[in-house]
Amino acid sequence: MAGSVFLLTAVSFLTVRFARKFPFLAVGWFWYLGTLVPVIGFVQVGEHAMADRYTYIPLTGLFIMAAWGVPEILQKWRYGRETMILSPALVLAALLWTTWNQVGHWRNSVTLFNHTLRVTEPNSLSYLNRGLAWWKAGDFQHALEDLNRAVELRPDYARPYQVRASLLASLGQYPQAMEDANRAIELYPASAAAYHTRAAIHASRGDSRRALEDCDKALELDPLYATAYQNRATIRLNLGEFHRAIEDSDKALKLNPKYAEAYLTRGQAYARLGDTRKALHDYDRALEINPNSAPARTHRGAAYEALGELRRAIQDYDQALAIDPNYAPAYSHRGNAHGSAGNTRQALEDLGKAIELNPRSPAAYNHRAGVYGSLGRYREAIEDCNEAIRLNPDYAEAYNNRGNAHARLGQFGRAIRDYDRALELNPKYAAAWNNRAAAHWGTGSREKALADLRTAARLGFEPARKALKSQGMDW
């Protein structure tokens, strides 16, 4: 420190001393000092060990000193003229070599931070950035090692804890992830990213209430946090709050009009509200932005399937599986579409694959139950419905499917109980009203059957309307 002060004082004294004879020295030196003060680091902007970009304007002063000073020195030398002619070429060659050498370190983020750690002392920020680069490259082991080192080097720095929490959560290590997220918030309570990360962990563990609280806090800290709006939309979608999910997706898209995941989430919300056309529009937009999204292709396929366009639906499922051959939902939906098209062998093959890839998928079991039902294999259908309901006790479609299987076996009492539960979960489930009407008819309860049939007809269920018309009845 003392040496730096002495050097600054000495150079300043000499430039003033020779200002009359060499004015360019004073101009250059005081340009350098004057423009260096605002960026010298008394007030640090961002997390960085050093920032060469802050020297660009101050260095102009040193270049002024060199541009006038070097010719001043060389003009008194015998070979000064020749040196002046050759020196630009030599300087340019040196700069070209240095640039070529430096660009090699920028091949990718991993090589960049490898070089950074070679030429500097170990520091938390470089390990953090290299850890992020490893994660992006899909090398989770190296990413975790670097993040551990970042935490070790600077245990009071919140950001490595927050990033490590996200990585651990993506690997399914939720208890450790939660510890890191809590530590990040403890160290930096104003971190919107830390609250957002903890919200994602809560959501993955099925704790939607706490997930929403943390998303709310993240957005309170940073109202322009598009990802937090999108994730809150996803949580609300899973809670059945479809209109609020659309509102959050709208906000995310206002902040980032090219946010493919937000279009996908909004499309799902529209689909759940029965607005298939709007859902299709959003899925199309998501795929324009990211054509390699297996989830977007799968959901668009489901929308086509809902419109009865089975061929186009299966094409989308095929493309989703070409993108990701292990994407279980695409197998599940394609199996359901093949079942609707009467291709039961292909349907069972796809649904079996979906269950193999994700044994905890209630939709796959429910879809396979529907195929078993169409083949008259009602007991196997009931077994699959039981598993779907075990995995998701609020799965209205699985209760309806199980009710259908019980009804086919003549077990109308059990069928009616299943339809009751389906309608308790979704009072606007027209097919369940229609099916319960058939079960009541099977027990001889004609009035109850007609009441349910009229409800199904009022909800727009065409088979119920046709049945009433055939009896000369209105709804």
TIVO-835357 format. One line per field, with one value per residue (C-alpha): residue number from 1; chain; x, y, z; residue in three letters. Coordinates in Angstrom, 2 decimals, decimal comma. Last residue first. Layout:
% residues N
num	c(NUM_...)
cadena	c(A_...)
east	c(X_...)
north	c(Y_...)
up	c(Z_...)
residuo	c(ALA_...)
//
This chain:
% residues 475
num	c(475_474_473_472_471_470_469_468_467_466_465_464_463_462_461_460_459_458_457_456_455_454_453_452_451_450_449_448_447_446_445_444_443_442_441_440_439_438_437_436_435_434_433_432_431_430_429_428_427_426_425_424_423_422_421_420_419_418_417_416_415_414_413_412_411_410_409_408_407_406_405_404_403_402_401_400_399_398_397_396_395_394_393_392_391_390_389_388_387_386_385_384_383_382_381_380_379_378_377_376_375_374_373_372_371_370_369_368_367_366_365_364_363_362_361_360_359_358_357_356_355_354_353_352_351_350_349_348_347_346_345_344_343_342_341_340_339_338_337_336_335_334_333_332_331_330_329_328_327_326_325_324_323_322_321_320_319_318_317_316_315_314_313_312_311_310_309_308_307_306_305_304_303_302_301_300_299_298_297_296_295_294_293_292_291_290_289_288_287_286_285_284_283_282_281_280_279_278_277_276_275_274_273_272_271_270_269_268_267_266_265_264_263_262_261_260_259_258_257_256_255_254_253_252_251_250_249_248_247_246_245_244_243_242_241_240_239_238_237_236_235_234_233_232_231_230_229_228_227_226_225_224_223_222_221_220_219_218_217_216_215_214_213_212_211_210_209_208_207_206_205_204_203_202_201_200_199_198_197_196_195_194_193_192_191_190_189_188_187_186_185_184_183_182_181_180_179_178_177_176_175_174_173_172_171_170_169_168_167_166_165_164_163_162_161_160_159_158_157_156_155_154_153_152_151_150_149_148_147_146_145_144_143_142_141_140_139_138_137_136_135_134_133_132_131_130_129_128_127_126_125_124_123_122_121_120_119_118_117_116_115_114_113_112_111_110_109_108_107_106_105_104_103_102_101_100_99_98_97_96_95_94_93_92_91_90_89_88_87_86_85_84_83_82_81_80_79_78_77_76_75_74_73_72_71_70_69_68_67_66_65_64_63_62_61_60_59_58_57_56_55_54_53_52_51_50_49_48_47_46_45_44_43_42_41_40_39_38_37_36_35_34_33_32_31_30_29_28_27_26_25_24_23_22_21_20_19_18_17_16_15_14_13_12_11_10_9_8_7_6_5_4_3_2_1)
cadena	c(A_A_A_A_A_A_A_A_A_A_A_A_A_A_A_A_A_A_A_A_A_A_A_A_A_A_A_A_A_A_A_A_A_A_A_A_A_A_A_A_A_A_A_A_A_A_A_A_A_A_A_A_A_A_A_A_A_A_A_A_A_A_A_A_A_A_A_A_A_A_A_A_A_A_A_A_A_A_A_A_A_A_A_A_A_A_A_A_A_A_A_A_A_A_A_A_A_A_A_A_A_A_A_A_A_A_A_A_A_A_A_A_A_A_A_A_A_A_A_A_A_A_A_A_A_A_A_A_A_A_A_A_A_A_A_A_A_A_A_A_A_A_A_A_A_A_A_A_A_A_A_A_A_A_A_A_A_A_A_A_A_A_A_A_A_A_A_A_A_A_A_A_A_A_A_A_A_A_A_A_A_A_A_A_A_A_A_A_A_A_A_A_A_A_A_A_A_A_A_A_A_A_A_A_A_A_A_A_A_A_A_A_A_A_A_A_A_A_A_A_A_A_A_A_A_A_A_A_A_A_A_A_A_A_A_A_A_A_A_A_A_A_A_A_A_A_A_A_A_A_A_A_A_A_A_A_A_A_A_A_A_A_A_A_A_A_A_A_A_A_A_A_A_A_A_A_A_A_A_A_A_A_A_A_A_A_A_A_A_A_A_A_A_A_A_A_A_A_A_A_A_A_A_A_A_A_A_A_A_A_A_A_A_A_A_A_A_A_A_A_A_A_A_A_A_A_A_A_A_A_A_A_A_A_A_A_A_A_A_A_A_A_A_A_A_A_A_A_A_A_A_A_A_A_A_A_A_A_A_A_A_A_A_A_A_A_A_A_A_A_A_A_A_A_A_A_A_A_A_A_A_A_A_A_A_A_A_A_A_A_A_A_A_A_A_A_A_A_A_A_A_A_A_A_A_A_A_A_A_A_A_A_A_A_A_A_A_A_A_A_A_A_A_A_A_A_A_A_A_A_A_A_A_A_A_A_A_A_A_A_A_A_A_A_A_A_A_A_A_A_A_A_A_A_A_A_A_A_A_A_A_A_A_A_A_A_A_A_A_A_A_A_A_A_A)
east	c(-83,25_-85,96_-87,54_-88,88_-87,15_-84,74_-84,21_-83,07_-80,51_-79,28_-78,75_-76,83_-74,60_-73,90_-72,55_-73,08_-73,20_-76,99_-76,99_-74,95_-77,36_-80,33_-78,79_-78,21_-81,88_-83,01_-80,97_-82,20_-85,79_-85,22_-83,64_-83,82_-80,31_-79,02_-80,69_-78,76_-75,57_-76,47_-77,15_-73,84_-72,15_-73,82_-72,95_-69,36_-69,16_-70,30_-67,59_-68,80_-69,02_-65,32_-64,01_-67,47_-68,41_-65,58_-66,46_-70,12_-69,04_-66,98_-69,86_-72,19_-69,85_-69,61_-73,40_-73,65_-71,42_-72,68_-69,15_-69,52_-70,63_-67,50_-65,31_-67,13_-66,83_-63,12_-62,87_-64,85_-62,73_-59,60_-60,95_-61,58_-57,98_-58,09_-56,44_-53,42_-50,89_-53,36_-56,02_-53,83_-53,01_-56,69_-57,45_-54,84_-56,35_-59,86_-58,77_-57,18_-60,54_-62,36_-60,46_-63,29_-60,88_-62,22_-61,84_-58,20_-57,63_-59,25_-57,22_-54,10_-55,02_-55,55_-52,23_-50,40_-52,19_-51,26_-47,54_-45,49_-44,00_-42,27_-40,15_-41,73_-45,17_-44,71_-43,36_-46,43_-48,59_-46,86_-47,15_-50,77_-51,69_-49,80_-51,82_-55,04_-54,93_-58,63_-58,10_-59,02_-56,46_-53,83_-54,54_-54,24_-50,94_-49,70_-50,61_-48,73_-45,74_-45,50_-45,82_-42,83_-40,19_-37,40_-36,99_-36,60_-36,66_-37,88_-40,33_-41,83_-41,99_-43,97_-46,31_-46,88_-47,65_-49,99_-52,01_-52,15_-53,61_-55,96_-57,69_-60,64_-60,47_-59,24_-56,59_-55,41_-55,04_-53,19_-50,80_-50,17_-49,37_-46,89_-45,24_-44,83_-43,42_-40,89_-39,54_-37,20_-39,06_-38,34_-39,64_-42,00_-42,87_-44,04_-46,11_-47,80_-48,52_-50,06_-52,31_-53,31_-54,37_-56,45_-58,23_-58,66_-60,58_-61,82_-60,62_-57,97_-56,81_-56,57_-54,40_-52,21_-51,74_-50,77_-48,11_-46,75_-46,73_-44,82_-42,35_-41,58_-40,61_-40,11_-42,29_-40,23_-41,59_-45,08_-44,78_-44,16_-47,10_-49,41_-48,22_-49,18_-52,67_-53,11_-52,23_-54,77_-57,46_-56,42_-56,35_-56,47_-53,69_-51,33_-52,02_-51,41_-47,97_-47,20_-48,27_-46,05_-43,21_-43,89_-44,19_-40,90_-39,22_-40,29_-38,69_-39,63_-41,36_-38,09_-38,28_-42,08_-41,79_-39,46_-41,76_-44,80_-42,84_-41,89_-45,50_-46,65_-44,14_-45,21_-48,80_-47,83_-45,98_-45,78_-42,07_-41,26_-43,30_-41,36_-38,07_-39,27_-40,28_-36,84_-35,24_-37,54_-36,72_-33,00_-33,41_-35,26_-32,25_-33,05_-32,60_-28,91_-27,06_-30,19_-31,81_-28,77_-28,73_-32,40_-31,76_-28,76_-30,68_-33,59_-31,27_-29,83_-33,36_-34,44_-31,79_-33,88_-31,03_-32,76_-33,12_-29,37_-28,66_-31,07_-29,67_-26,13_-27,11_-28,57_-25,63_-23,17_-25,06_-25,17_-21,49_-20,61_-18,98_-16,43_-13,76_-15,77_-18,94_-17,10_-15,42_-18,79_-20,02_-17,03_-17,58_-21,31_-20,67_-18,08_-20,66_-23,52_-21,81_-24,82_-23,04_-25,20_-24,16_-20,46_-20,85_-22,65_-19,83_-17,31_-19,09_-19,20_-15,55_-14,59_-16,66_-15,33_-11,66_-8,51_-5,60_-5,49_-3,83_-4,86_-8,32_-9,11_-7,83_-10,19_-12,83_-12,56_-12,23_-15,53_-17,30_-16,51_-13,74_-12,92_-9,40_-8,42_-9,48_-6,65_-3,89_-5,27_-5,60_-2,04_-0,67_-2,63_-1,58_2,09_1,77_0,06_2,81_5,49_3,71_3,23_6,94_8,42_7,87_8,66_11,79_12,98_12,54_14,25_17,34_19,74_17,83_16,65_13,31_12,78_12,13_9,55_8,03_7,50_6,06_3,31_1,47_2,73_1,34_-1,91_-2,08_-1,71_-4,69_-6,78_-6,12_-8,71_-11,47_-10,84_-9,84_-13,32_-13,44_-10,54_-12,86_-11,27_-12,50_-16,10_-19,48_-21,40_-20,68_-18,11_-18,10_-14,55_-13,58_-11,43_-14,26_-15,09_-11,40_-9,94_-11,35_-9,45_-6,25_-5,89_-6,91_-4,44_-1,64_-2,50_-2,87_0,20_2,38_1,02_2,26_5,93_8,05_5,54_4,26_7,74_7,37_3,65_4,33_7,19_5,11_2,21_4,64_6,21_2,89_1,40_4,56_4,73_1,05_1,55_4,64_2,79_0,00)
north	c(-31,55_-32,64_-36,04_-37,89_-41,11_-40,95_-37,28_-38,24_-40,74_-38,26_-35,59_-38,03_-39,07_-35,34_-34,37_-30,59_-30,01_-29,76_-33,25_-34,69_-33,11_-34,53_-38,01_-37,73_-36,86_-39,59_-42,24_-41,08_-41,37_-44,82_-46,44_-50,02_-50,96_-50,98_-47,63_-46,23_-47,54_-45,96_-42,61_-42,94_-43,22_-40,06_-38,07_-39,41_-38,37_-34,83_-34,18_-30,74_-31,72_-32,69_-34,19_-34,97_-36,13_-38,68_-39,79_-40,37_-42,18_-44,57_-45,16_-45,75_-48,40_-50,19_-50,40_-51,36_-54,45_-55,96_-56,70_-53,98_-51,60_-52,37_-51,61_-48,33_-47,31_-47,97_-45,65_-42,93_-43,26_-43,02_-39,91_-38,18_-38,54_-37,11_-40,12_-39,81_-42,65_-44,96_-43,85_-44,81_-48,15_-48,94_-47,91_-50,39_-53,19_-52,29_-52,48_-55,88_-57,00_-55,55_-57,29_-56,69_-55,39_-51,81_-52,05_-53,11_-50,05_-47,76_-49,33_-48,63_-44,95_-44,95_-46,68_-44,20_-41,23_-42,31_-42,10_-43,48_-46,41_-43,94_-45,51_-48,97_-47,40_-45,50_-48,65_-50,63_-47,80_-47,92_-51,71_-51,69_-49,08_-50,86_-54,02_-52,04_-50,25_-49,34_-45,65_-44,72_-47,26_-45,85_-42,40_-43,69_-45,40_-42,21_-40,32_-42,71_-43,04_-39,24_-38,97_-41,36_-39,32_-41,89_-41,62_-37,82_-35,89_-38,87_-39,56_-36,08_-36,52_-39,76_-38,09_-35,24_-37,67_-39,60_-36,44_-35,59_-39,03_-38,90_-35,65_-36,19_-32,65_-33,98_-35,96_-32,78_-31,20_-34,27_-34,06_-30,42_-31,54_-34,13_-31,72_-29,15_-31,76_-33,04_-29,53_-29,62_-27,00_-24,34_-20,88_-22,04_-25,00_-22,75_-20,73_-23,86_-24,98_-21,58_-21,71_-25,28_-24,27_-21,43_-23,93_-26,47_-24,11_-26,84_-25,14_-27,86_-27,12_-23,39_-24,17_-26,50_-23,82_-21,32_-23,73_-24,32_-20,62_-19,97_-22,75_-21,16_-17,76_-15,70_-12,76_-12,36_-9,78_-9,78_-13,54_-14,00_-11,74_-13,68_-16,95_-15,57_-14,61_-17,99_-19,80_-17,60_-18,77_-22,41_-22,68_-26,51_-26,89_-28,26_-25,20_-22,97_-24,53_-24,14_-20,47_-19,90_-21,37_-18,98_-15,94_-16,91_-17,34_-13,85_-12,08_-8,43_-7,92_-8,79_-8,84_-9,14_-11,64_-13,85_-13,53_-14,61_-17,55_-18,50_-18,41_-20,35_-23,14_-23,21_-23,88_-26,29_-28,73_-31,63_-32,31_-30,92_-27,81_-27,24_-27,57_-25,12_-22,62_-22,98_-22,04_-19,02_-17,89_-18,15_-16,35_-13,45_-12,89_-10,11_-12,43_-12,96_-15,24_-16,77_-17,06_-18,93_-21,17_-22,06_-22,92_-25,06_-27,00_-27,49_-28,95_-31,40_-32,60_-32,61_-34,80_-35,47_-34,68_-31,48_-30,58_-31,03_-28,69_-26,02_-26,16_-25,96_-22,76_-21,21_-22,29_-20,92_-17,56_-16,96_-16,19_-16,56_-19,99_-18,59_-21,09_-24,13_-22,95_-22,52_-25,91_-27,61_-25,82_-27,12_-30,72_-30,48_-29,30_-32,04_-34,67_-33,03_-33,07_-32,07_-29,28_-26,68_-28,21_-28,06_-24,38_-23,61_-25,31_-23,28_-20,11_-21,13_-22,25_-18,87_-16,96_-18,89_-18,14_-20,24_-17,89_-16,65_-17,84_-21,50_-20,82_-18,40_-20,85_-23,58_-20,84_-20,19_-23,88_-24,61_-21,61_-22,65_-22,11_-18,89_-19,99_-20,23_-16,61_-15,61_-17,17_-15,74_-12,33_-12,45_-13,46_-10,74_-8,15_-9,05_-8,89_-5,48_-4,19_-5,42_-3,89_-0,60_-0,66_-1,02_2,52_4,23_2,06_3,12_6,78_6,41_4,70_7,47_8,37_11,89_11,37_8,17_9,85_12,34_9,68_7,49_10,32_11,51_8,22_6,80_9,63_9,63_5,83_6,28_8,65_6,31_3,71_5,46_4,74_0,98_0,40_-0,58_-3,38_-5,08_-6,15_-7,93_-10,45_-9,98_-9,90_-6,85_-3,11_-2,31_1,22_2,14_-0,05_2,17_2,84_6,48_7,31_5,93_8,70_11,45_9,47_8,47_11,87_13,34_11,21_11,78_15,55_15,92_13,79_15,49_18,83_17,80_20,97_22,97_19,94_18,73_19,31_18,53_15,16_14,53_15,28_13,07_10,22_10,50_10,74_7,76_5,69_6,63_5,75_2,40_1,62_2,41_0,00)
up	c(-20,40_-22,84_-23,30_-26,33_-25,25_-28,19_-27,35_-23,85_-25,17_-27,80_-25,16_-22,95_-25,88_-26,59_-23,16_-23,11_-19,35_-19,61_-21,15_-18,26_-15,77_-17,70_-17,61_-13,88_-13,26_-15,66_-13,82_-10,43_-11,66_-13,16_-10,11_-11,47_-10,32_-13,90_-14,56_-11,60_-13,23_-16,58_-14,88_-13,08_-16,47_-17,78_-14,68_-14,93_-18,60_-17,72_-15,11_-14,00_-10,30_-10,30_-7,04_-5,67_-9,14_-9,20_-5,67_-6,55_-9,73_-7,61_-5,19_-8,15_-9,58_-6,24_-6,06_-9,73_-9,50_-12,76_-13,98_-16,61_-13,84_-11,81_-14,84_-15,52_-11,87_-12,04_-15,03_-13,23_-10,10_-12,27_-14,03_-10,68_-9,46_-5,93_-4,22_-6,55_-6,26_-4,54_-7,02_-9,99_-8,33_-7,74_-11,32_-12,56_-10,48_-11,66_-15,31_-14,66_-13,26_-16,25_-19,04_-21,52_-24,16_-23,92_-20,14_-20,45_-22,64_-20,07_-17,27_-19,32_-19,38_-15,61_-14,95_-17,19_-15,61_-12,06_-12,92_-10,02_-11,96_-14,30_-17,04_-16,66_-16,36_-19,62_-21,31_-20,25_-21,57_-24,94_-25,28_-24,08_-26,70_-29,48_-28,80_-28,39_-31,73_-31,56_-32,31_-28,72_-27,48_-29,82_-28,37_-24,78_-25,60_-27,21_-24,05_-21,77_-24,11_-24,31_-20,51_-20,05_-21,87_-22,27_-26,06_-25,76_-29,06_-31,12_-28,29_-28,62_-32,41_-32,05_-29,53_-32,00_-34,82_-32,50_-31,86_-35,57_-36,31_-33,32_-34,27_-31,91_-30,52_-27,16_-29,06_-30,77_-27,33_-26,03_-28,98_-28,12_-24,59_-25,86_-28,29_-25,50_-23,08_-25,70_-26,30_-29,30_-31,35_-28,70_-29,62_-32,36_-30,13_-27,30_-29,78_-31,10_-27,53_-26,81_-29,87_-29,06_-25,54_-26,96_-29,21_-26,39_-24,08_-21,73_-18,54_-18,15_-21,69_-20,95_-17,91_-19,95_-22,60_-19,91_-18,67_-22,18_-23,04_-19,79_-20,62_-24,00_-22,55_-25,71_-24,62_-21,41_-18,95_-20,48_-20,83_-17,10_-16,29_-18,63_-17,07_-13,65_-14,83_-16,55_-13,31_-11,52_-13,95_-13,57_-9,79_-9,94_-7,39_-10,07_-12,22_-9,21_-8,72_-12,44_-12,38_-9,36_-11,39_-14,28_-12,02_-10,33_-13,71_-14,79_-11,80_-12,49_-9,11_-7,31_-3,50_-3,44_-6,28_-4,24_-1,21_-3,25_-4,64_-1,06_0,12_-2,95_-2,26_1,38_0,35_-2,44_-0,18_-2,65_-2,17_-5,62_-4,79_-1,55_-3,47_-6,15_-3,45_-1,85_-5,17_-5,52_-2,00_-2,80_-6,14_-4,49_-2,24_0,26_3,27_2,37_4,80_6,33_2,90_1,55_4,63_4,16_0,50_1,48_4,12_1,70_-0,93_1,62_2,50_-1,19_-2,82_-5,93_-8,35_-9,50_-5,81_-5,31_-8,23_-7,02_-3,46_-4,86_-6,67_-3,51_-1,34_-3,90_-3,90_-0,15_0,53_4,26_3,80_1,35_0,36_1,54_-0,20_-3,51_-3,02_-2,55_-5,67_-7,61_-6,48_-7,22_-10,78_-11,32_-10,31_-12,22_-15,62_-17,75_-19,65_-17,89_-14,56_-15,51_-16,43_-13,16_-11,25_-13,24_-12,17_-8,51_-8,56_-10,02_-7,45_-4,46_-5,07_-5,44_-6,34_-9,89_-13,12_-13,03_-11,57_-14,37_-16,98_-15,75_-15,60_-19,33_-20,21_-18,40_-19,92_-23,48_-26,02_-24,15_-23,11_-26,77_-27,23_-24,89_-27,03_-30,28_-28,62_-27,28_-30,69_-32,46_-29,87_-30,30_-34,09_-33,83_-31,54_-33,94_-36,94_-35,09_-34,04_-37,54_-38,85_-35,54_-35,19_-38,64_-37,74_-34,35_-35,68_-34,71_-31,54_-30,71_-32,46_-30,47_-27,10_-28,32_-30,58_-27,45_-25,33_-27,64_-28,12_-24,80_-22,63_-24,59_-24,17_-20,42_-20,44_-22,57_-19,87_-17,66_-20,23_-20,55_-16,92_-15,68_-18,26_-16,48_-13,66_-10,72_-8,13_-9,13_-7,43_-8,56_-8,34_-5,66_-4,18_-3,16_-6,11_-8,32_-10,75_-9,91_-9,15_-12,40_-14,63_-12,78_-12,29_-15,95_-17,32_-14,80_-16,25_-19,90_-19,67_-17,42_-19,71_-22,86_-21,54_-21,98_-21,57_-19,55_-17,63_-16,59_-12,82_-12,93_-14,57_-12,12_-9,01_-10,18_-10,94_-7,48_-5,63_-7,44_-6,84_-3,13_-2,60_-4,34_-2,25_0,98_0,00)
residuo	c(TRP_ASP_MET_GLY_GLN_SER_LYS_LEU_ALA_LYS_ARG_ALA_PRO_GLU_PHE_GLY_LEU_ARG_ALA_ALA_THR_ARG_LEU_ASP_ALA_LEU_ALA_LYS_GLU_ARG_SER_GLY_THR_GLY_TRP_HIS_ALA_ALA_ALA_ARG_ASN_ASN_TRP_ALA_ALA_ALA_TYR_LYS_PRO_ASN_LEU_GLU_LEU_ALA_ARG_ASP_TYR_ASP_ARG_ILE_ALA_ARG_GLY_PHE_GLN_GLY_LEU_ARG_ALA_HIS_ALA_ASN_GLY_ARG_ASN_ASN_TYR_ALA_GLU_ALA_TYR_ASP_PRO_ASN_LEU_ARG_ILE_ALA_GLU_ASN_CYS_ASP_GLU_ILE_ALA_GLU_ARG_TYR_ARG_GLY_LEU_SER_GLY_TYR_VAL_GLY_ALA_ARG_HIS_ASN_TYR_ALA_ALA_PRO_SER_ARG_PRO_ASN_LEU_GLU_ILE_ALA_LYS_GLY_LEU_ASP_GLU_LEU_ALA_GLN_ARG_THR_ASN_GLY_ALA_SER_GLY_HIS_ALA_ASN_GLY_ARG_HIS_SER_TYR_ALA_PRO_ALA_TYR_ASN_PRO_ASP_ILE_ALA_LEU_ALA_GLN_ASP_TYR_ASP_GLN_ILE_ALA_ARG_ARG_LEU_GLU_GLY_LEU_ALA_GLU_TYR_ALA_ALA_GLY_ARG_HIS_THR_ARG_ALA_PRO_ALA_SER_ASN_PRO_ASN_ILE_GLU_LEU_ALA_ARG_ASP_TYR_ASP_HIS_LEU_ALA_LYS_ARG_THR_ASP_GLY_LEU_ARG_ALA_TYR_ALA_GLN_GLY_ARG_THR_LEU_TYR_ALA_GLU_ALA_TYR_LYS_PRO_ASN_LEU_LYS_LEU_ALA_LYS_ASP_SER_ASP_GLU_ILE_ALA_ARG_HIS_PHE_GLU_GLY_LEU_ASN_LEU_ARG_ILE_THR_ALA_ARG_ASN_GLN_TYR_ALA_THR_ALA_TYR_LEU_PRO_ASP_LEU_GLU_LEU_ALA_LYS_ASP_CYS_ASP_GLU_LEU_ALA_ARG_ARG_SER_ASP_GLY_ARG_SER_ALA_HIS_ILE_ALA_ALA_ARG_THR_HIS_TYR_ALA_ALA_ALA_SER_ALA_PRO_TYR_LEU_GLU_ILE_ALA_ARG_ASN_ALA_ASP_GLU_MET_ALA_GLN_PRO_TYR_GLN_GLY_LEU_SER_ALA_LEU_LEU_SER_ALA_ARG_VAL_GLN_TYR_PRO_ARG_ALA_TYR_ASP_PRO_ARG_LEU_GLU_VAL_ALA_ARG_ASN_LEU_ASP_GLU_LEU_ALA_HIS_GLN_PHE_ASP_GLY_ALA_LYS_TRP_TRP_ALA_LEU_GLY_ARG_ASN_LEU_TYR_SER_LEU_SER_ASN_PRO_GLU_THR_VAL_ARG_LEU_THR_HIS_ASN_PHE_LEU_THR_VAL_SER_ASN_ARG_TRP_HIS_GLY_VAL_GLN_ASN_TRP_THR_THR_TRP_LEU_LEU_ALA_ALA_LEU_VAL_LEU_ALA_PRO_SER_LEU_ILE_MET_THR_GLU_ARG_GLY_TYR_ARG_TRP_LYS_GLN_LEU_ILE_GLU_PRO_VAL_GLY_TRP_ALA_ALA_MET_ILE_PHE_LEU_GLY_THR_LEU_PRO_ILE_TYR_THR_TYR_ARG_ASP_ALA_MET_ALA_HIS_GLU_GLY_VAL_GLN_VAL_PHE_GLY_ILE_VAL_PRO_VAL_LEU_THR_GLY_LEU_TYR_TRP_PHE_TRP_GLY_VAL_ALA_LEU_PHE_PRO_PHE_LYS_ARG_ALA_PHE_ARG_VAL_THR_LEU_PHE_SER_VAL_ALA_THR_LEU_LEU_PHE_VAL_SER_GLY_ALA_MET)
//
